[in-house]
Amino acid sequence: MSGGDMGDIQMSAIADNPSIVIAGAGSIGCYVGGRLIEAGRRVKFLGRDRIKAELAEHGLHLTRFDDANTTLPATAIEMSSAAEILAGADIILVAVKSGNTAEIAAAIADHAPKHAVIVSLQNGVSNADTLSQGVDGRPVVAGMVPFNVAALGGGRFHQGTSGTLMIAAGIPGLLEALACDRLDIAESDDMPAVMWGKLLINLNNALNALSGLPLKAQLETAGWRRLMADQIAEAIALLKAAGIKPRPATPLPPGLIPAVLRLPTPVFKIVAAQMIKIDPLARSSMWEDLDKRRSTEIDELQGAVLELAHKLGLQAPICARVAELVKAADAAKAGSPELSVEEIRAGL
């Protein structure tokens, strides 16, 4: 996997005060880019005209679960819907949906400098590989964003959960170019393991989307936690069969996550509070996709587990059921179906 091994990355140091382009000005792209601007970095955005108009009217408002809030005026934001903005980029942070990865890779190949370092800040475990196949030899670094960001309208992007952004080690100066006070970031020498660890947690994106509940309320409900635990246990068993050892995206080792989720709610709340901060209004990105009638990334999440099961000749019935329900909700274009745990389990 690209970025998972230092040998996969071209050792080209990052220049001082690099030019950074956010390729994909959605929730994650606007939030990360805004924090970098706040820290004095030179940042441009590549995104849709709708977002460009929103930011031109309202500026960029960044809020966080711990009240670390800031507002950037529209004059501080340089954004275009044309790929030519990639010209001159030293670092390109890719934050498009997985289904658009090949398209953005082609744009990078056509417009970005040869020395540009490409960092994938996308869900799933295969986007860095897809980028590597399409960017004409430019170095690609796998990344993992553990926190949730919601687009609340009026230029406001809210980080609803805590976590440290991870990138593959191997590019001198890259960590320093991206690290700042309100954007925790670290390097890893085994990004495939990190991304599988994140994917285990991200399996709840679909459950949250199907429930229609805020994340905090969902996780404080025993039935939803048990379903989440069963789904993660199913995926962990497949990873073990494949010889994959996921690294935790939380302070808790992956193998213990199902047991913690099955704890009585009062005990769970105490344990969870020590590991992750969750805003009461935070929801998953997949819930937002259904709410805004956008295609989901179910194929990159539950779909990755199902692909692994197929390769091993095994089954993943919970992931298959959840994927089926999300695809049905996506096709219905009516937002979250607001299903109960019992309705989901009924099809197993």
N, C-alpha and C positions, 0 to 999 in steps of 0.2 A: 504494500500500500504506500502511496506517495506520502512522504513526510513521516512515515512510521519508523523509518530507519535513517540515521544520519547519512548513510551511504547513498540514499536516494536523492539527496538534496545537493545542488550545486553550491559550493562554498564561496559565495560572492557576498562580501560585506555590504551592509547598508550604509549609504552615504549619510553625512551629518545633515540634519534638518530635511529629511526626505519628503518628497511629494507623495501624498497618500490619496488614492482614489477608492471610494466606497462603491463597488459595483453591485447595486441592488439596494436602493434607498427605501427599504421597508422598515419594519419595526426594529430588527436587530441592526440593520445598516445605519439608520438614522440615529439610534441611540449610541452605538459605538463611535460613529463618526462625530457626533456632537460632543461626546466626552473627550475625544482627541482634540477637537477645536478648542474646547474649554481649557485644555492643558497647553495650548499654544502651538499645536501641530498644524502643518499646512495640509488641509483636507479639501477634496472636491467630491461631489456626489454624482453618480450616474443612476438615474431613476426615471420613473414615469412622469409625464406632464402633470398628472393629478397631484402627485406629491410635491412637485416643483411649485405648482400654484399655491398649494396649502402653506408651504414654508415661506413663500414670497409674501403671503398675506399675514401670517401669524408669527413668523420666526420659528425657532426650534426650542421647545420647552422640555427639559429633561427632569423627570421626577423619579424618586426611588423610595423603596419601602422604609428607609431610615431617614427620610426627609433631606437627603443630600440632593437638593434641587437647584437647577440653574436655568436661565433663559438666555438664548443666543438670538440677537436681532437678525432679521432677514438679510441685512447687509453683510453678515459674517458668513453667509452660506453661499457657496458657489456650486450650482447644480445644473446639469444638462440631461436631456433625454437622448442625446447623440453620443455614440460610442467614441467619437473623436476626442472626448474629454479624457480618454485613457492615455493619450499621447503625453509623454513627459512624466508618467507615473513611475516612481521608484518602488512603491508597494501598492498592491491592489488587494483590497479586502473584499472577497466575494461573499455576498449575503443574499443572493437570489434563491428562490425556491428550487428544489432539486430538479424539477422538470425543466428548468431553464438553464441548467449547468452547461450543456453542450453549446447552447446558443451564446452564452457569455464567453465561453472558452474561444469560440470562433472570433468574437469581437476583440478579445484580447490579442489573439494571434494577428489580427489585421491592423490593430492600432497601437498597441502598447510597445514600449521600448524592449529590446531583447534582454536587458538586464533586470527588468521588472520582476519582483518577487510576488508570487500569487499566494494568498492565504485564504483557504476555504473556511468560512465561519457558518457552515451549513449543517443541517441535521443529517443523520444517517452515517453510514460507514464507507460509502463508495464515491462520494463527490470529488474528493481529491484525486482519485484515480481517473475519473471522467475528465477533470480539468487537465490533468497531465497529458491525456491523449489528444487534447485539442489546442494547447497553447504554444505549439511549435517550439518545444525545448526549453521554455522558460521554467525556472524553478518553482515548484508547487509545494506549499507547506500545509499540512492538515491542521485544522483547528477545531476546538470544541467550545461552544458557548453553553455554560450550564444554567444560566439564569433566564427567566422569562421576561419578555418585554411586550407590552401591549400598546397598540396605537389607539389613543383615546380621542383623536380628532383635534382640530384647531392647532396642529403642530405639536401636540403633546405626546410624548413617548415615556411610558412608565415601566421601570424595572421593578417587577413584583416579587422576585425571589433573589436570594443571595447566591454567591458562587464565584469561583475564580476561572476566568477564561484561560484555556490551555492551547498552546501551539507546539508543534514539533521543534525540537532543538536542531541546530545545525547551521543557521544563518547568523553570522556574527553581526550584532547590532540590531537585530530585528526585535528582540524583547525590549531593548531600551527605547526603540522608536515607538513602541506601542504602549508601554506601561505608563500609567499616570495615576494620580491620587484616587480618582473615582472610577477607575477601571482596573480591577485586580486581574493580573495576568501572570502566567508562569509557563515554563517550558517543560516538555516531557520527551524522553528518549524512546517511548513506546506508545505512539499515538493510536495505533489500531486497538490496543487494550483499553486506552482511555475512551475512545469513541464507542466501543462496545459497552463499557461501563456506563457511559451517558445514555446509550440507546436503551439499556435496561430501565432506567428511570423514565426515559421519554416514551416508553410503552404506555405510560399513564396519560399521555397527551390525548390519545384516542378515547380512553375511558372518560376523561374529563369532558371531551367534546360530546360524547354520547349522553352524559349525565346532565349537562347544562348548568352544573353547579360551579360556584367559585372553587378554586383549588383547595383553599383552606377548609371550606365546608365539606368538600368531598373527602379529604383526608381525615377529617374528624368523624367520619361515618364508618362504623365498623364493617358493614357489608361491602362498601366500596374498597376499603383497605384490603379485605380478604380476597376480593376479586383481583385487585392489583397484585397482591402477594402471589396468588396462584399463577397469574400470567407471567410474572418475573421468574418464578420457580420453573415454569415450563421452558422459558428461554435459557435460564442458567443450565438446566440439564442438557440442552442442545449444545451450548458452548462447551460444556465439559466433554461431551461426546466428540466434539470437533477439536479438542485440545486447545481451546482458546481460553485464556485467563484474563477476564476483564478487570481493569483497574477502576476503583470506585470513583464516582462523580460526587460522592458525599463522603463525610468522614467515616461512614460505615462500610465495612467490606461487603461486596456484592452478595456473598453467600448468606449474610445475616439479614439482608433486607426483608425477605419474606417473613422471617420470625418476628422482626420488629413491627412490621405492618400488622401482624396478627395479635399484637398485644392488646389488652383492654384499653379502651379509649383514654381514660385518665392517665395511664402509664405511658401510652404512646405520645400524648401531648408533651409530657415532660422530656422524654427522650428526643422527640423531633425538634423541640425548641433549642436543643443544644447543637443540632446539626445544620439546620437551615431556617432562614427567616422567610416567611411568606406573607405578603400583603393580603388582607381579607378580601380584596376585590380581584386578585390575580386569577386569570384563567389561562388555559393552554393555548398555544398558537393554533392548534387544530380546531379548537372551539371557535377562535376568531375567524379561521378560514371558512368554516361552515356558516357562521353568522354573516360574513360578508360575501357569501356565495362564490368563494374561490376554491379551486382544486386543492385537495389536501396532500400531505406527504405520507399518507398511509403506506404506500409501496416502499418507502425508504425506512420505515420503522417496523411495524408488524410484518411488512413485506420482506424485510431483510431476515427476520426470524424464519418466516415460511420458506424462503429460498434456502437457508441453511438446513432446515428440516428436510427439504426435498433432496438436497445433496447427500444427506446422511441416510436417506430412506426411512425417515421417522415422521412423526406427526406433531403438530402444534395446534390442537383444536381450539384453545382459547384465542390465540392470535388470529386464527382463521375466522372464527366467529366475529371477533371485534372488527377485523378488516372488512368482512362482508357487510356489517352494519354501518360502518363509516362510509363505505362506497355507496350504499343505498341512500344514506343521508345526503351525501354529496350530489347524487343524481336527482334527489328530490328538490334541492335548492330551497329548503325551507328552514335553514338554520339547524340548531341542535334538536334532535328528536326527543330529548329529555327522557331517556329511557331509565327504568329502574334496574337495579342489579338482578332482580328476578327475571326481568324480560331478557336480559343479556344471557343469563345462565340457562334459560329455557331452551335455547338452541344448541346447547352442548350435548 
